[in-house]
Amino acid sequence: MESLWEEVRELSLGNSVERLESPPTPLRFLRDFVSQNKPCIISNAISHWAALSLWSTPSYLSDVLTGSLVSVHLTPNGCADALAPHPLHPSSLCFASAHVQLTPFPQALNLVRQNPENQRYVAYLQQQNDCFRTEYGPLKSDCDDHIPWASEALGCRPEAVNLWIGNHLSETSFHKDHYENLYAVVSGEKHFILLPPTDVHRMYIRQYPAACYSYSEGTGEFTLELEKPERSVPWCSVDPYPSPATKDQESSKFPLYFNGPKPFQCTVKAGEMLYLPSMWFHHVRQSAADGGCIIAVNYWYDMQFDIKYAYFNFLQSLNYQSICNPTALQSRSEDSDSTSSAKHLSNGTYANATATNGMVMEPIQDSESEDE
Ligand SMILES: O=C(O)CCC(=O)C(=O)O
């Protein structure tokens, strides 16, 4: 397995995410990136968008969307769709979704912009259901309907276009999607950790009971309740940014992640676009120099469920038991000076690791995907 991780880096991915100074031709995009399932960051792909100048003025957004109701995701800590202590058994974990409320846009934007350090909640405007073309329809003419060279290469128009407006406290945990993703940052910066699908076993995908936050405006408190009927969600177990106090513990629970090849890491700045290939695991943080909002629009194109997908499912079904010790993994990763990547898995259904070193993953069922 370790050879596989290294070989894809040596043969195709290299050590860092490639940067293109201008949009590729459809042929180059297809040949060098999509068919190779390889990410890249593209400059000057959205320079013509009116959004780049207009959206940095909050009053512009509030004026255009004055009558719009949008989905606000509220969490106590900025981590929606992420692991949290189980409400009944706090020594174990559950998969926690945000409290979602439809709110008039101007008010919703204030929830994101108010000094987040002083609030008991973190608000993130995002709804991964084509929200840009529905909830945010009045902003449509500020961006492109689709990315022409990508549509030409992929032979279709986007299945969904989503808008993301958040502050520096919102964070998206490791996951993967079954889409080719063109992710354009309009203001602020997004910090991605990426891992290719070949690294699936490094994500420690396990089943977690699904739960949902509920927020009371009256008390300002969140409660976390298990979904009814109960269901479980296969989700990545790794937090790539453990606190100094838990770092050693996390490294020993997830040695394949922490001691394996460095993930790909990249920052996508305002005006840039990331091509995030289908099935790559990704973890996202965000920041804005002025403490303002971070705004992005992403285009999800259908992926091909082709031989790569079939290989991925086969790989994931393997009961990988590393006989390498973490020291061996460490020395391999020191040998290569790769940057890093983080990725996300589709048919990821693994029972809890049972080996003492946390390296055993046993397939337990063939579920659809760990994507939501
Ligand atoms: O921007 C984010 O917070 C997450 C983006 C993401 O996960 C996606 O585009 O698939």
The ligand as an SDF file (V2000), in Angstrom:
LIG
                    3D

 10  9  0  0  0  0  0  0  0  0999 V2000
  -15.3620   25.5840    1.0640 O   0  0  0  0  0  0  0  0  0  0  0  0
  -15.6450   24.7100    1.8600 C   0  0  0  0  0  0  0  0  0  0  0  0
  -15.7950   24.9550    3.0690 O   0  0  0  0  0  0  0  0  0  0  0  0
  -15.8120   23.2870    1.4170 C   0  0  0  0  0  0  0  0  0  0  0  0
  -15.7770   23.0630   -0.0630 C   0  0  0  0  0  0  0  0  0  0  0  0
  -16.0540   21.6310   -0.4410 C   0  0  0  0  0  0  0  0  0  0  0  0
  -15.9980   20.7400    0.3580 O   0  0  0  0  0  0  0  0  0  0  0  0
  -16.3920   21.3060   -1.8300 C   0  0  0  0  0  0  0  0  0  0  0  0
  -16.4330   22.2070   -2.6870 O   0  0  0  0  0  0  0  0  0  0  0  0
  -16.6200   20.1110   -2.1080 O   0  0  0  0  0  0  0  0  0  0  0  0
  1  2  2  0
  2  3  1  0
  2  4  1  0
  4  5  1  0
  5  6  1  0
  6  7  2  0
  6  8  1  0
  8  9  2  0
  8 10  1  0
M  END
$$$$
